[in-house]
Each structure stands twice: as C-alpha cells, then as structure tokens.
Amino acid sequence: EWWGEFPVGIHDKYIGDYRDVSLTWKVTNQLAVEKDLTKLPNLLDLSYGVFGIDDAKAVYPITWHDRRTDKPVQSMPTYKNGLEFHQQQKFFLAWPRTTRVMLWGGFGFDSTQQGPPGCELGQELCTPEPIFKEDSTTACMPTPTRSPLPAEEAQKHQWVCEHRWTGVAGLVGFRKACRGLPVTKVETRGQGRLAFKAGDECFVALVRGTNDWWPQGYGNLGEWSLAGLAVNLPAGRYCDVAALPARFVEGAATCPREVVVGEDGVIRSGSVLEGDLLAIHAGARLAGNRRLRAGAR
C-alpha cells in the first residue's frame, strides 16, 4: 500500500494498492461542511479521489490513525462528529462505484497521544482492556444519534468500534449485492435529500443532518417520507439494512425500519430519518410478502 504522492506508474507494481484518502474528503465536504443544499446532488458524480488513480488500483479509507483530532472538527472524518460521521461511513459502504473501502474501528481519547483503553500516558508497558466482556457483550460506545458527540462522550477514553455501529453490518451485505452496478439518480422533492438506484434492485436515500456546533444555516430538515417515490424496484416489503444492528438474515419477517414497494414500483411506505441513510435491495426482502397492487395501502 502507498499513498501521498502522484502516481508515476511503478508504485502499484512493486508496493500494492494506493490508499486514496481524497475520496473521504469529498464525501465529508458534501455531507457535513457544504452549506448550499443545491450542491448535494454533486455527490452522485463521485467517481474518484486522487486524479490519476484508477479505481482498480485504489483502496479508500473512511478515516485513518494520523488524522485524529483532540476535539471534533467538522471537516475531519472522526467519530467525535457523531451522527454526521456515521452517515458518511454509511454512504461509503452504499456507494457502488468504488471497489475497495476501508472501515475504521478504534477507541476514544482526550488527547491523540493516548493509547487504547487500559493504556495511559507515561506507562512504559500496558495491557489494553478487552473489547468483549465476560457476558460476550462489547464495551463499545453506542451508535451516536447527534452531531457532534456530547463533549463528555467525545473525550471519553473508551472503545468506540465505529465498525460495529448500527447499519454497518447490513450495509456490508448491501455492498456485496450492489457494488459495481450503474448509478441512476432518483428525483426527489425538496432540498437536502438525495436518492439513487444501483442497477434494477438496489436503492439508497439520505437526508442531510445538522450540527449543533457548526450549524449550516438550513435548520432541521426532519424525517423524509418516501411514500409516492417511484423507484421501480420489484414489489415487496424491504428491510432497511442500514438500520440493522447485525447482518440481514434471509427469511427474516421483521426489521427495525421497513419500506413497502407496490407492484407499480412506487413506494407505499417508508422514511429516512434526518441525518441518516436508508438502503434496500431485492436480496433483503422480508418474508410474508403480500400482493401489492398499484395504489394499494
């Protein structure tokens, strides 16, 4: 793996893939920093990070160890930004035009000089605290629900485990089903909302959130009802895999958040929470599908 230099044509031959850190800046800018909501659709033009690096040679990290910050910084992809960062890593997984992405699972800190929980500054030797407790549960931080994290939570020396947050495991399955498929924009109503299809059986929708420390000026956009949106997916009850605490299990009959698509390809029910992302695909339909006529409720 190599990074930080413009490719000269020999690095990938002798070293390996290029760690393209530019893609995450583009995602973070569109989903956190940019205040002009009319520019949100530009996210669908995302096809590369560093100019000159082909996707076949690239691996895209959502964040990395030497870009940590002591405090939340909106332009920096960090767990300290809470829900805002979580939406960014969800999009990273749902975006089908990248072949390889890297998730991050780390720990909280008050200073970037700190090691993992159980290791304090000044210790010559230490033993990190285990992530798993004796009862097999984890010591990981709960999935955030606001941006940024409350100061006490953002600075707490604890396991964060961003890769275990709600929706990540389900989106890994979505990625396996939808990666590499052509992207088609789905027309939405209102600014701050974005939706696209990947192929004929995958659909993603998101709503921009807001940040308590750095308000973008557009206020709270609220929950987005998808009812009436024409997506032209096969009829059925879909599980929003981005809302799952674990991977989707074939044959499941319930899901924390569902989307119902009628036989006319129009969504009958389903919504996206503010600052969140929804993802459905034909391989994650729920058992017990009933016949859904056009216009039926």
Long-range contacts (C-beta under 8 A, 24 or more apart in sequence): 1-59, 6-50, 6-52, 7-50, 7-52, 7-53, 7-57, 12-57, 17-57, 17-58, 17-59, 17-100, 18-50, 18-53, 18-57, 18-58, 18-59, 19-58, 19-59, 19-61, 19-64, 19-102, 20-48, 20-49, 20-50, 20-53, 20-58, 20-59, 20-60, 21-49, 21-61, 21-64, 21-67, 22-49, 22-50, 23-48, 23-49, 23-58, 23-60, 23-98, 24-49, 24-60, 24-61, 24-62, 24-63, 24-77, 24-88, 24-92, 25-49, 25-75, 27-77, 27-88, 27-91, 27-92, 28-75, 28-76, 28-77, 28-88, 29-75, 31-84, 31-87, 31-88, 31-91, 31-206, 31-208, 32-74, 32-75, 32-81, 32-84, 32-88, 32-147, 32-211, 33-74, 33-75, 34-216, 35-216, 35-217, 35-218, 37-191, 37-192, 37-208, 37-218, 38-191, 40-191, 40-192, 40-193, 40-194, 40-208, 41-185, 41-194, 43-91, 43-194, 44-183, 44-185, 44-194, 44-196, 46-95, 46-97, 47-97, 55-97, 55-98, 55-99, 56-99, 58-98, 58-99, 58-100, 59-100, 59-101, 59-102, 60-92, 60-98, 60-100, 60-101, 60-102, 61-101, 61-102, 61-104, 62-88, 62-89, 62-92, 62-101, 62-102, 62-103, 62-104, 63-104, 64-104, 65-106, 68-109, 68-112, 69-112, 70-109, 70-110, 70-111, 70-112, 71-154, 71-155, 72-148, 72-149, 72-154, 72-213, 74-148, 74-211, 74-213, 74-214, 79-106, 79-108, 79-141, 79-144, 79-149, 79-154, 79-160, 79-162, 80-148, 80-149, 80-154, 81-147, 81-148, 81-149, 81-211, 82-144, 82-145, 82-146, 82-147, 82-148, 82-149, 82-154, 83-144, 83-145, 83-146, 83-147, 83-209, 83-275, 83-276, 84-147, 84-148, 84-209, 84-211, 84-275, 85-144, 85-147, 85-162, 86-143, 86-144, 86-162, 86-165, 86-167, 87-206, 87-209, 87-275, 87-276, 87-277, 89-162, 89-165, 89-168, 90-167, 90-168, 90-171, 90-206, 90-242, 90-276, 90-277, 90-279, 91-206, 91-277, 93-168, 93-171, 93-172, 93-174, 93-175, 94-171, 94-174, 94-175, 94-178, 94-204, 94-242, 94-277, 94-279, 96-175, 96-178, 96-179, 96-180, 96-181, 96-183, 96-198, 96-202, 97-180, 97-183, 98-179, 99-179, 99-180, 101-175, 103-162, 103-163, 103-168, 104-162, 104-163, 105-160, 105-161, 105-162, 105-163, 105-164, 106-160, 106-161, 106-162, 107-157, 107-158, 107-159, 107-160, 108-141, 108-153, 108-154, 108-155, 108-156, 108-157, 108-158, 108-159, 108-160, 109-155, 109-157, 110-155, 110-156, 110-157, 114-157, 116-159, 117-157, 117-158, 117-159, 129-159, 131-159, 131-161, 138-164, 140-164, 143-167, 146-212, 147-209, 147-210, 147-211, 147-212, 147-213, 147-275, 148-211, 148-212, 148-213, 166-243, 166-244, 166-245, 167-241, 167-242, 167-243, 167-244, 167-277, 169-244, 169-245, 169-246, 169-247, 170-239, 170-240, 170-241, 170-242, 170-243, 170-244, 170-246, 170-247, 170-248, 170-279, 170-284, 171-241, 171-242, 171-279, 172-247, 173-241, 173-247, 173-248, 173-283, 173-284, 174-202, 174-241, 174-242, 174-279, 174-281, 174-284, 177-201, 177-202, 177-281, 177-282, 177-283, 177-284, 178-202, 178-281, 186-229, 186-230, 186-231, 188-229, 190-221, 190-224, 191-218, 192-218, 192-221, 193-221, 193-224, 193-272, 195-229, 195-231, 197-231, 197-232, 197-233, 200-232, 200-233, 201-233, 201-234, 201-281, 201-282, 201-283, 202-279, 202-280, 202-281, 202-282, 203-231, 203-233, 203-279, 203-280, 203-281, 204-277, 204-278, 204-279, 205-229, 205-272, 205-277, 205-278, 206-272, 206-276, 206-277, 206-278, 207-272, 207-273, 207-274, 207-275, 207-276, 208-274, 208-275, 209-274, 209-275, 209-276, 210-274, 210-275, 220-274, 221-274, 222-274, 223-271, 223-272, 223-273, 223-274, 224-271, 224-272, 224-274, 225-270, 225-271, 226-259, 226-267, 226-269, 226-270, 226-271, 226-272, 226-278, 227-267, 227-268, 227-269, 227-270, 228-266, 228-267, 229-266, 229-267, 230-265, 230-266, 230-267, 231-261, 231-265, 231-266, 231-267, 232-265, 233-261, 233-265, 233-280, 233-282, 234-261, 234-282, 234-285, 235-261, 235-262, 235-263, 235-265, 235-289, 235-291, 235-292, 236-260, 236-261, 236-282, 236-285, 236-286, 236-289, 236-292, 237-285, 237-286, 237-288, 237-289, 237-290, 238-270, 238-280, 238-281, 238-284, 238-285, 238-286, 239-280, 239-284, 239-285, 239-286, 240-270, 240-278, 240-279, 240-280, 241-279, 241-280, 241-281, 241-284, 242-276, 242-277, 242-278, 242-279, 243-278, 248-283, 248-284, 250-283, 251-287, 252-286, 252-287, 253-286, 253-287, 253-288, 254-286, 255-286, 258-286, 260-292, 261-292, 262-292, 262-293, 262-294, 262-295, 262-296, 263-291, 263-292, 263-293, 263-294, 264-294, 264-295, 266-294, 268-292, 268-296, 268-297, 269-297
